[in-house]
Amino acid sequence: MAAYRADDDYDYLFKVVLIGDSGVGKSNLLSRFTRNEFSLESKSTIGVEFATRSIRVDDKIVKAQIWDTAGQERYRAITSAYYRGAVGALLVYDVTRHVTFKNVERWLKELRDHTDSNIVIMLIGNKADLRHLRAVSTEDAKAFAERENTFFMETSALESMNVENAFTEVLTQIHHVVSRKALDIGDDPAALPKGQTINVGSKDDVSAVKKVGCCSS
């Protein structure tokens, strides 16, 4: 494998957002993927943070800019700036807390209200290492994901299980769509499998992420 190129040398920049209730492990998923770190002393995120990591997808360097926000209601005001330009999302719940799974529906609605209808979405059941405390079955989550046309994976940021897979899958799916766009067939919905399409339009083009500050209107 070729040595990594300079940090600013990449073929695509994709903005991916992490959403879900407070305490489901969004920040640890982010730190595990971008820095291979996990903190048991994790504090609530205040406002918005983001981190980046580049991976190779089909001979291209894809740089992911992954945004993490507080799950608490009082930070809802940042919503539109947070979602702007996002082409992928990880919607996270905690497999040991059923209420966090119940709230997935509300998060999904908000996500779809603020992003392109074809955004790549991965439903994530985190804390899968806590097997004895499980409150949400894999089957229920899988059924929900199928019904809503999203991808689905269970992860453990603590044990580093499926974290890499989840982010890589989302970035790969986004890249496939962008590649099809380059072949000029992306505008034909029939050409893409349902649930895996995305429009990279000019209005909120993800490349704008590079030029626009995180909270500009």
C-alpha positions in Angstrom: 0.0 0.0 0.0 1.3 3.4 -0.9 2.4 5.7 1.8 -0.1 8.3 2.9 -0.1 11.6 1.2 -0.1 14.9 2.9 -3.2 15.7 5.0 -4.5 18.2 2.5 -4.0 15.9 -0.4 -7.3 14.2 -1.0 -9.7 13.4 -3.8 -13.0 13.9 -1.9 -14.1 15.6 1.2 -17.3 14.2 2.7 -19.1 15.7 5.7 -20.7 13.1 7.9 -22.7 13.9 11.0 -23.2 12.0 14.2 -26.7 12.3 15.7 -28.6 10.6 18.5 -29.5 11.1 22.2 -27.0 12.3 24.8 -24.8 9.6 26.3 -25.1 7.0 23.5 -21.4 7.2 22.7 -21.2 9.5 19.7 -18.0 11.2 20.9 -16.3 7.9 21.6 -17.2 6.6 18.2 -15.7 9.7 16.7 -12.5 9.5 18.8 -12.2 5.7 18.2 -12.4 6.2 14.4 -10.3 9.3 14.1 -7.7 8.8 16.8 -8.2 5.2 18.0 -9.0 6.5 21.5 -11.7 5.7 24.0 -12.5 7.6 27.2 -14.5 6.1 30.1 -14.6 9.6 31.6 -16.4 11.0 28.6 -18.1 14.3 29.3 -21.1 15.7 27.5 -20.3 17.5 24.2 -21.0 21.2 24.3 -21.9 22.7 21.0 -20.2 21.2 18.0 -16.9 19.4 17.5 -15.5 17.8 14.4 -12.5 15.6 13.6 -11.1 14.3 10.3 -9.6 11.1 9.0 -8.6 10.1 5.4 -9.2 6.6 4.1 -8.6 4.9 0.8 -11.8 3.9 -1.1 -11.4 2.4 -4.6 -8.0 4.0 -5.2 -9.2 7.4 -4.1 -8.3 9.3 -0.9 -11.5 10.2 0.8 -11.3 12.6 3.7 -14.1 12.4 6.2 -15.0 15.4 8.2 -17.1 14.0 11.0 -19.2 16.3 13.1 -20.3 15.5 16.6 -22.9 17.5 18.6 -24.6 17.4 21.9 -27.7 15.3 22.0 -29.3 17.6 24.5 -32.3 19.7 23.5 -30.8 23.0 24.6 -28.4 22.9 21.7 -31.0 22.5 19.0 -30.5 26.0 17.7 -27.4 24.9 15.8 -29.4 22.4 13.8 -29.3 23.9 10.3 -25.6 24.8 10.3 -24.8 21.4 11.7 -26.6 19.5 8.9 -25.6 21.8 6.0 -23.7 20.0 3.3 -23.8 16.6 5.1 -23.8 13.7 2.7 -23.7 10.9 5.3 -25.0 10.4 8.9 -24.5 7.9 11.7 -27.7 7.8 13.8 -26.6 6.3 17.1 -28.6 4.7 19.9 -27.5 2.7 23.0 -28.5 -1.0 22.9 -28.9 -0.9 26.7 -31.3 2.0 26.8 -34.6 1.5 25.0 -35.6 5.1 25.1 -32.6 6.0 23.0 -33.8 3.6 20.3 -37.3 5.0 20.5 -36.0 8.5 19.9 -34.3 7.4 16.7 -37.5 8.1 14.8 -37.4 11.7 15.9 -33.7 12.1 15.0 -34.4 10.5 11.6 -37.2 13.0 10.9 -35.0 15.9 11.8 -32.1 14.6 9.7 -34.4 14.2 6.7 -36.0 17.6 7.2 -32.5 19.3 7.0 -30.6 17.2 4.4 -30.9 16.0 0.9 -33.4 13.2 0.6 -30.8 10.7 -0.6 -28.3 11.1 2.3 -26.5 7.9 3.2 -27.7 6.9 6.7 -26.3 4.2 9.0 -28.2 3.3 12.1 -25.8 2.4 14.8 -26.6 0.3 18.0 -23.6 1.2 20.2 -22.4 -0.3 23.5 -22.9 -3.8 22.1 -20.2 -5.1 24.5 -22.7 -4.7 27.4 -24.4 -8.0 26.4 -26.0 -8.6 29.8 -27.7 -5.2 29.8 -29.1 -5.3 26.3 -32.6 -3.7 26.0 -32.9 -3.4 22.2 -32.8 -6.6 20.1 -30.7 -6.7 16.9 -33.8 -8.0 15.1 -35.9 -4.9 16.1 -33.2 -2.5 15.0 -32.7 -4.4 11.7 -36.4 -4.3 11.0 -36.5 -0.6 11.6 -33.5 0.0 9.4 -35.0 -2.0 6.5 -38.3 -0.1 6.9 -36.5 3.2 6.8 -34.0 2.3 4.1 -31.0 2.9 6.2 -27.9 0.7 6.7 -27.5 -0.9 10.1 -24.6 -2.0 12.3 -24.0 -2.7 16.0 -20.8 -1.3 17.4 -18.7 -1.1 20.5 -16.5 2.0 20.8 -15.0 0.4 23.9 -14.0 -2.9 22.3 -13.4 -1.2 18.9 -16.0 -3.5 17.3 -17.4 -2.5 13.9 -16.4 1.2 14.4 -14.0 1.1 11.5 -16.5 -0.9 9.4 -19.4 1.5 10.1 -17.6 4.7 9.0 -15.9 2.9 6.1 -19.2 1.6 4.8 -20.8 5.0 4.9 -17.9 6.7 3.1 -17.7 3.9 0.5 -21.4 4.2 -0.2 -21.1 8.0 -0.6 -18.1 7.6 -2.9 -19.9 5.1 -5.1 -22.7 7.6 -5.6 -20.3 10.4 -6.4 -18.5 8.2 -8.9 -21.8 7.4 -10.6 -22.5 11.1 -10.8 -19.2 11.6 -12.7 -20.5 9.0 -15.2 -23.6 11.1 -15.6 -26.0 8.4 -14.6 -26.6 9.6 -11.1 -29.7 11.6 -11.9 -31.6 8.5 -12.9 -33.1 7.1 -9.7 -33.4 3.7 -11.4 -29.7 3.5 -11.8 -29.1 3.4 -8.0 -30.2 0.9 -5.4 -32.8 2.4 -3.1 -31.5 3.7 0.2 -28.0 4.2 -1.2 -28.4 7.3 -3.4 -27.3 10.8 -2.8 -27.5 14.0 -4.8 -24.3 16.1 -4.7 -25.9 19.2 -5.9 -24.6 22.7 -6.3 -26.7 24.3 -3.5 -25.1 22.5 -0.5 -22.2 20.9 -2.3 -20.0 19.2 0.2 -16.9 20.8 -1.3 -18.3 24.0 0.2 -17.3 22.6 3.6 -13.8 23.6 2.8 -14.6 27.2 2.3 -17.4 27.9 4.7 -17.0 28.2 8.5 -18.8 25.7 10.7 -21.5 28.1 11.8 -21.9 30.6 9.0 -25.5 31.0 7.9 
